[in-house]
Amino acid sequence: MNGASKIGATSAMEAPYYFQFQVWGAGSKILSSSSKQIGAHQEYSTTHWSAPLKDKQGRISASPQVWFTPYFNH
């Protein structure tokens, strides 16, 4: 339990869009955050480092009407 969380997405869009990647802990606290533009039908993942907590979740947001497949592994 080293605090590493891998988070990513695969875009299903025909154009590039910006995505926001966040790892949240208990109490709705943002532990880490980053943003990245993902190209059409491209995949992106990143490793976020934070405290080695059991209760973590990944959140990915993008513009409305953007279709993507999320990925989170802590």
Rosetta silent file (secondary structure, phi, psi, omega in degrees, C-alpha in Angstrom):
SEQUENCE: MNGASKIGATSAMEAPYYFQFQVWGAGSKILSSSSKQIGAHQEYSTTHWSAPLKDKQGRISASPQVWFTPYFNH
SCORE:     score description
SCORE:     0.000 S_00000001
   1 L     0.000   83.088 -175.714    0.000    0.000    0.000 S_00000001
   2 L   -98.385    2.059  178.410    2.277    2.732   -1.252 S_00000001
   3 L    89.664    5.073 -179.937   -0.372    5.342   -2.078 S_00000001
   4 E   -83.928  135.176  175.609   -0.244    4.922   -5.860 S_00000001
   5 E  -131.490  122.180  177.898   -3.524    5.183   -7.773 S_00000001
   6 E   -95.490  127.038 -177.290   -3.662    4.644  -11.518 S_00000001
   7 E  -134.972  142.096 -178.082   -6.468    6.551  -13.211 S_00000001
   8 E  -167.933 -179.162 -179.499   -7.220    6.955  -16.898 S_00000001
   9 E  -155.731  154.069  171.641   -9.746    7.019  -19.703 S_00000001
  10 E  -115.563  119.582 -177.883  -10.235    5.968  -23.296 S_00000001
  11 E   -78.280  138.338  176.561  -11.969    8.615  -25.390 S_00000001
  12 L  -107.385   15.418 -174.470  -14.731    7.531  -27.771 S_00000001
  13 L   -93.971  161.020 -179.709  -14.926   10.959  -29.413 S_00000001
  14 L   -89.017   -3.764 -178.994  -13.974   12.057  -32.948 S_00000001
  15 L  -138.743  160.495  177.979  -12.105   15.152  -31.676 S_00000001
  16 L   -71.782  146.820  177.199   -9.742   15.871  -28.757 S_00000001
  17 E  -139.963  155.326  175.376  -11.236   16.924  -25.397 S_00000001
  18 E   -87.827  138.025  178.534   -9.846   17.942  -22.008 S_00000001
  19 E  -122.472  145.375  175.772  -10.352   15.549  -19.107 S_00000001
  20 E  -109.973  126.055  179.773   -9.926   16.182  -15.375 S_00000001
  21 E  -111.780  129.742 -179.495   -8.581   13.267  -13.305 S_00000001
  22 E  -137.811  145.857  170.806   -8.992   13.262   -9.519 S_00000001
  23 E  -114.697  125.037 -176.751   -8.380   10.861   -6.662 S_00000001
  24 E  -111.681  146.608  174.793  -10.677   11.435   -3.691 S_00000001
  25 E  -109.551 -172.318  179.524  -10.382   10.207   -0.125 S_00000001
  26 L   -60.628  147.121  178.976  -12.870    9.883    2.686 S_00000001
  27 L    77.044   20.968  179.139  -14.897   12.980    3.458 S_00000001
  28 L    58.212   37.839  178.321  -14.874   14.195   -0.162 S_00000001
  29 E   -95.348  126.308  176.501  -11.281   15.380    0.116 S_00000001
  30 E   -76.783  119.115 -179.260   -9.357   15.719   -3.162 S_00000001
  31 E   -89.405  -33.118  177.581   -6.026   13.952   -2.666 S_00000001
  32 E  -160.268  156.904 -175.955   -4.605   14.665   -6.133 S_00000001
  33 E  -153.737  147.496  174.222   -5.723   16.158   -9.421 S_00000001
  34 E  -156.470  164.379  175.981   -4.501   16.610  -12.992 S_00000001
  35 E  -133.190  154.930 -176.652   -5.876   17.451  -16.421 S_00000001
  36 E  -157.390  139.581  171.825   -4.992   16.214  -19.888 S_00000001
  37 E   -86.226  125.674  179.021   -6.219   16.646  -23.431 S_00000001
  38 E  -108.815  129.463 -179.871   -6.976   13.230  -24.931 S_00000001
  39 L   -71.909  171.628 -179.684   -7.068   12.889  -28.714 S_00000001
  40 L   -57.112  125.831  177.639   -9.762   11.189  -30.765 S_00000001
  41 L    54.848   33.593  179.416  -10.069    7.509  -29.826 S_00000001
  42 L  -106.400  158.490  178.224   -6.921    7.726  -27.678 S_00000001
  43 E  -113.770  144.188  177.678   -6.192    6.225  -24.272 S_00000001
  44 E  -144.495  139.076  172.189   -4.418    7.976  -21.409 S_00000001
  45 E  -142.545  154.423 -178.434   -3.555    6.919  -17.869 S_00000001
  46 E  -143.992  157.331  176.638   -1.537    8.500  -15.090 S_00000001
  47 E  -106.478  125.028  176.241   -0.381    7.570  -11.606 S_00000001
  48 E  -105.208  138.507 -179.078   -1.419    9.826   -8.736 S_00000001
  49 E  -109.140  133.768  177.853    0.414    9.598   -5.429 S_00000001
  50 L  -157.298 -173.626  178.694   -1.306   10.161   -2.099 S_00000001
  51 L   -60.396  144.461  179.716   -1.637    8.612    1.323 S_00000001
  52 L   -75.161   76.882 -179.030   -2.070    4.839    1.258 S_00000001
  53 L   -98.089  151.858  175.602   -5.765    4.854    2.147 S_00000001
  54 L   -81.979  -33.886 -176.013   -8.234    2.057    1.594 S_00000001
  55 L   -94.108   72.380  176.627  -11.179    4.382    0.958 S_00000001
  56 L  -118.983  152.723  174.391  -10.113    6.105   -2.265 S_00000001
  57 E  -142.450  150.362  176.710  -12.043    6.639   -5.461 S_00000001
  58 E   -98.823  141.545  176.261  -11.198    7.992   -8.864 S_00000001
  59 E  -130.522  133.094  178.612  -13.282   10.669  -10.570 S_00000001
  60 E  -124.980  130.415  176.850  -12.976   11.705  -14.189 S_00000001
  61 E  -129.068  152.744  179.061  -14.834   14.641  -15.658 S_00000001
  62 E  -150.659  177.902  178.397  -15.016   16.092  -19.139 S_00000001
  63 L   -58.418  154.923  176.457  -17.241   18.409  -21.125 S_00000001
  64 L   -57.287  149.254  177.413  -20.910   17.451  -21.400 S_00000001
  65 L    67.662   23.732  174.907  -21.727   14.893  -24.068 S_00000001
  66 L  -100.724  124.298 -179.612  -18.220   13.398  -24.072 S_00000001
  67 L   -97.999  131.969  179.803  -18.209    9.599  -24.177 S_00000001
  68 E  -157.363  163.770  175.613  -15.325    7.721  -22.569 S_00000001
  69 E  -109.308  119.081 -178.716  -14.409    4.568  -20.656 S_00000001
  70 E   -82.451  161.312  176.559  -12.928    5.265  -17.202 S_00000001
  71 E  -144.673  132.411  176.541  -10.185    3.309  -15.431 S_00000001
  72 E  -148.374  129.839  178.682   -9.193    3.413  -11.764 S_00000001
  73 E  -141.427  115.792  177.571   -6.952    1.063   -9.792 S_00000001
  74 L  -118.311    0.000    0.000   -5.772    1.782   -6.283 S_00000001
